Amino acid sequence: MVIGDLAEVPFLGLLQTFIGSGRSGALVIEGAGFKGIIYFQSGLMVHAEAGRLRGGEALFMLAGLRRGQFRFDAEAAAEESTIPGGLEVYRHLAEALDFWKTLENLPHHWGDQLRRAMRLDATIQNEVSQWIYDLADNRSVSEVLLKTKYPVRQVAQTLDQMIGEGYLEVVPQLDLKPAKLVVLPLYGKQEGIAFLDDELYRLWEQRVQHGFNVRLKLKGAASVSLPARPRPNFRSRLGLFEKDIRKLKLSRGDQVDVWPEIN
């Protein structure tokens, strides 16, 4: 089994490994909220998928990935052929790799969220930019790139420009595991604040290096974000005012997953 991380093994070097060895199977790449697959047959790329994208468009997008876990499944075989044979595919791949290097503002981590920024002094200039602006708020980079209304190259280039010009800003996503904390009621008339043990708060503050809220996982798929405050001697506990506990349908002693998010 071949497994690894694109942060340590560049995409081109990874492809050359399977092309040079004449392998058959599927290179599966997961990360940033989507899965990409490149199928090989005797060392030749025959099919590619990235979300809903297929063929050359999928391969073009995967060429821009710099983060993600990969594995090689030698038992998998493509059910269709979407990548033509010959040297042309390698020329297009080289062009794609060069293209992604020209983008200076697009984050390397495509799981990062996008947020509309205030630009009262300017207006959106064209249809593609307006479409991206309407779509991108609170969506990840990969979500925007995977939409099929426009080609990936055009969307990526426009997105890079809009970030650089201040129409959109990037909110980095934190790769931190949730902490399991026990709910403890706090008495008082306040509401809308979550208290953490000061040691955990300082740890997250150091890792985030930015102002942050905490998100609480509730029942089902629901979650809520609250401003965080440190509190001494609060290890493994989450302090919430009674109004918030009732509003969130929690009880004393409930265990909830809590993690930081940049505000």
Phi, psi and omega per residue, in radians:
M1 nan 2.215 3.080
V2 -1.740 2.076 3.120
I3 -2.365 2.779 3.119
G4 3.022 -2.909 -3.075
D5 -2.268 2.322 -3.133
L6 -1.119 -0.361 3.092
A7 -1.176 -0.364 -3.116
E8 -1.876 -0.464 -3.139
V9 -2.143 1.901 -3.123
P10 -1.017 2.603 -3.064
F11 -0.981 -0.817 -3.110
L12 -1.097 -0.768 3.110
G13 -1.072 -0.616 3.121
L14 -1.143 -0.799 3.112
L15 -1.089 -0.728 -3.120
Q16 -1.080 -0.529 3.110
T17 -1.059 -0.796 -3.076
F18 -1.433 -0.547 3.087
I19 -1.180 -0.816 -3.097
G20 -1.170 -0.502 -3.103
S21 -1.567 -0.084 3.129
G22 1.184 0.507 -3.063
R23 -1.329 2.696 2.979
S24 -2.055 2.513 -3.124
G25 2.512 -2.834 -3.069
A26 -2.236 2.263 3.005
L27 -1.603 1.993 -3.076
V28 -1.844 2.195 -3.135
I29 -2.104 2.193 -3.127
E30 -2.211 2.394 3.137
G31 2.777 2.812 3.100
A32 1.039 0.455 3.034
G33 1.506 0.165 3.077
F34 -2.625 2.953 3.135
K35 -2.107 2.360 3.058
G36 -2.061 2.563 -3.132
I37 -2.391 2.328 3.006
I38 -2.114 2.147 -3.117
Y39 -1.685 2.377 3.105
F40 -2.025 2.545 3.012
Q41 -2.339 1.910 -3.092
S42 0.925 0.743 3.080
G43 1.501 -0.033 3.129
L44 -1.824 2.375 3.043
M45 -1.300 2.211 -3.074
V46 -2.075 -0.367 -3.100
H47 -2.782 2.558 3.107
A48 -2.461 2.539 3.094
E49 -2.364 2.505 3.027
A50 -2.599 1.794 -3.013
G51 1.045 -2.138 3.117
R52 -1.595 -0.081 -3.137
L53 -1.359 2.622 3.140
R54 -2.387 2.696 3.012
G55 1.176 -2.407 -3.060
G56 -1.089 -0.601 3.133
E57 -1.162 -0.681 3.088
A58 -1.166 -0.743 3.132
L59 -1.118 -0.668 3.113
F60 -1.054 -0.771 -3.137
M61 -1.175 -0.764 -3.122
L62 -1.096 -0.472 3.116
A63 -1.119 -0.372 -3.130
G64 -1.582 -0.124 -3.108
L65 -1.222 2.326 3.062
R66 -2.129 -0.138 3.109
R67 -2.272 2.477 3.081
G68 2.596 2.621 3.084
Q69 -1.550 2.464 3.109
F70 -2.239 2.725 3.039
R71 -2.613 2.724 3.133
F72 -2.015 2.159 3.137
D73 -1.837 1.804 -3.071
A74 -1.268 -0.238 -3.107
E75 -1.576 -0.253 -3.063
A76 -1.397 2.509 3.104
A77 -2.347 2.504 -3.118
A78 -1.244 2.460 3.084
E79 -1.615 -0.121 3.108
E80 -2.601 2.842 3.116
S81 -2.080 2.024 -3.074
T82 -2.121 -0.078 -3.138
I83 -2.005 2.042 -3.113
P84 -1.173 2.649 3.124
G85 -1.365 -3.128 3.118
G86 1.626 -3.139 -3.062
L87 -1.349 -0.249 -3.072
E88 -1.051 -0.668 -3.114
V89 -1.110 -0.612 -3.139
Y90 -1.288 -0.547 3.060
R91 -1.156 -0.768 3.115
H92 -1.125 -0.649 3.122
L93 -1.128 -0.751 3.115
A94 -1.087 -0.703 3.102
E95 -1.115 -0.693 3.137
A96 -1.121 -0.785 3.131
L97 -1.069 -0.710 3.107
D98 -1.158 -0.675 -3.132
F99 -1.059 -0.839 -3.070
W100 -1.113 -0.496 3.122
K101 -1.210 -0.378 -3.097
T102 -1.397 -0.236 -3.071
L103 -1.479 2.003 -3.014
E104 -1.630 -0.354 -3.017
N105 -1.899 -0.366 3.139
L106 -1.182 2.215 -3.092
P107 -1.170 2.638 3.103
H108 -1.192 -0.529 -3.130
H109 -1.651 1.875 -3.063
W110 -1.350 0.004 3.007
G111 -1.460 -0.174 3.106
D112 -1.070 2.519 -3.119
Q113 -1.515 2.654 3.066
L114 -1.880 2.552 -3.141
R115 -2.462 2.414 3.102
R116 -1.146 2.366 3.085
A117 -1.852 2.756 -3.130
M118 -1.347 2.086 3.047
R119 -2.329 1.255 -3.082
L120 -1.277 -0.225 -3.080
D121 -1.604 0.030 -3.061
A122 -2.550 2.836 3.116
T123 -2.156 2.699 3.096
I124 -1.149 2.326 -2.960
Q125 -1.577 -0.488 -3.031
N126 -2.545 3.021 -3.043
E127 -1.105 -0.742 -3.113
V128 -1.138 -0.793 3.126
S129 -1.064 -0.720 3.136
Q130 -1.139 -0.729 3.121
W131 -1.069 -0.791 3.130
I132 -1.134 -0.745 -3.118
Y133 -1.075 -0.741 3.132
D134 -1.185 -0.592 -3.047
L135 -1.479 -0.630 -2.800
A136 -1.325 -0.364 -3.024
D137 -1.023 2.123 3.133
N138 1.110 0.437 3.007
R139 -1.992 2.734 3.123
S140 -1.378 2.838 3.094
V141 -1.009 -0.766 -3.107
S142 -1.124 -0.630 3.112
E143 -1.058 -0.734 -3.132
V144 -1.208 -0.766 -3.119
L145 -1.111 -0.554 -3.052
L146 -1.414 -0.187 3.077
K147 -1.149 2.448 -2.948
T148 -1.756 0.164 -3.113
K149 -1.163 -0.595 3.124
Y150 -2.252 2.754 3.112
P151 -1.063 2.608 -3.119
V152 -0.995 -0.763 -3.127
R153 -0.995 -0.798 -3.096
Q154 -1.171 -0.740 -3.136
V155 -1.146 -0.790 -3.118
A156 -1.086 -0.767 -3.118
Q157 -1.148 -0.728 3.131
T158 -1.202 -0.719 3.122
L159 -1.084 -0.753 3.100
D160 -1.039 -0.736 -3.137
Q161 -1.180 -0.726 -3.100
M162 -1.182 -0.595 3.064
I163 -1.182 -0.776 -3.136
G164 -1.103 -0.591 -3.099
E165 -1.559 -0.052 3.038
G166 1.581 0.159 3.070
Y167 -1.292 -0.574 3.121
L168 -2.238 2.597 3.024
E169 -2.150 2.700 -3.096
V170 -1.737 2.268 3.077
V171 -1.909 1.806 -3.091
P172 -1.039 2.448 3.066
Q173 -1.620 2.425 -3.042
L174 -1.617 2.316 -3.122
D175 -1.634 1.067 -3.102
L176 -2.070 2.406 3.125
K177 -1.298 2.514 3.103
P178 -1.102 2.607 3.019
A179 -1.713 2.393 3.092
K180 -1.599 1.962 -3.057
L181 -2.108 2.595 -3.122
V182 -1.684 2.259 -3.097
V183 -1.192 2.272 3.088
L184 -2.233 2.107 -3.136
P185 -1.186 2.468 3.027
L186 -1.998 2.422 -3.077
Y187 -1.660 2.463 -3.106
G188 2.533 3.009 -3.092
K189 -1.603 -0.050 -3.132
Q190 -1.254 2.919 3.063
E191 -2.799 2.920 3.053
G192 1.343 0.435 3.124
I193 -2.373 2.446 3.066
A194 -1.981 2.289 -3.135
F195 -1.854 2.315 3.139
L196 -2.078 2.791 3.004
D197 -1.030 2.378 -3.042
D198 -1.057 -0.507 3.121
E199 -1.187 -0.758 3.097
L200 -1.162 -0.722 3.127
Y201 -1.037 -0.813 -3.125
R202 -1.143 -0.649 3.110
L203 -1.082 -0.844 3.135
W204 -1.163 -0.666 3.109
E205 -1.049 -0.699 3.132
Q206 -1.197 -0.678 -3.124
R207 -1.282 -0.686 -3.062
V208 -1.326 -0.723 -3.089
Q209 0.927 0.766 -3.103
H210 -2.938 2.763 3.023
G211 -1.069 2.441 -3.090
F212 -2.471 2.666 2.938
N213 -1.820 3.063 2.988
V214 -2.082 2.485 3.106
R215 -1.857 2.323 -3.122
L216 -1.877 2.263 3.068
K217 -1.461 2.110 -3.134
L218 -1.775 -2.997 -3.122
K219 -1.158 2.575 -3.092
G220 1.235 -2.398 -3.131
A221 -1.764 0.063 -3.051
A222 -1.317 2.686 3.041
S223 -2.650 2.853 -3.140
V224 -2.493 2.546 3.138
S225 -1.900 2.335 -3.134
L226 -2.344 2.567 2.997
P227 -1.047 2.504 -3.091
A228 -1.877 2.544 3.064
R229 -2.367 2.516 3.104
P230 -1.416 2.652 3.097
R231 -2.598 2.296 -3.110
P232 -1.229 2.665 3.061
N233 0.976 0.786 -3.094
F234 -2.127 0.459 -3.023
R235 -0.950 2.285 3.097
S236 1.147 0.224 -3.131
R237 -2.103 2.691 3.096
L238 -2.127 1.984 -3.128
G239 -1.557 2.144 3.110
L240 -2.279 2.487 3.076
F241 -1.245 2.698 -3.020
E242 -1.006 -0.661 3.123
K243 -1.040 -0.730 3.141
D244 -1.203 -0.672 3.129
I245 -1.065 -0.761 3.118
R246 -1.179 -0.735 -3.112
K247 -1.104 -0.674 -3.100
L248 -1.551 0.030 3.117
K249 1.009 0.791 3.069
L250 -1.885 2.962 3.106
S251 -2.398 2.762 3.043
R252 -0.953 2.336 3.094
G253 1.584 -0.178 3.071
D254 -1.104 2.498 3.075
Q255 -1.782 2.226 -3.108
V256 -2.256 2.612 3.029
D257 -1.434 2.308 -3.093
V258 -2.318 2.337 3.100
W259 -2.541 2.731 -3.116
P260 -1.446 2.628 3.003
E261 -2.482 2.472 -3.103
I262 -1.162 2.348 3.131
N263 -1.732 nan nan
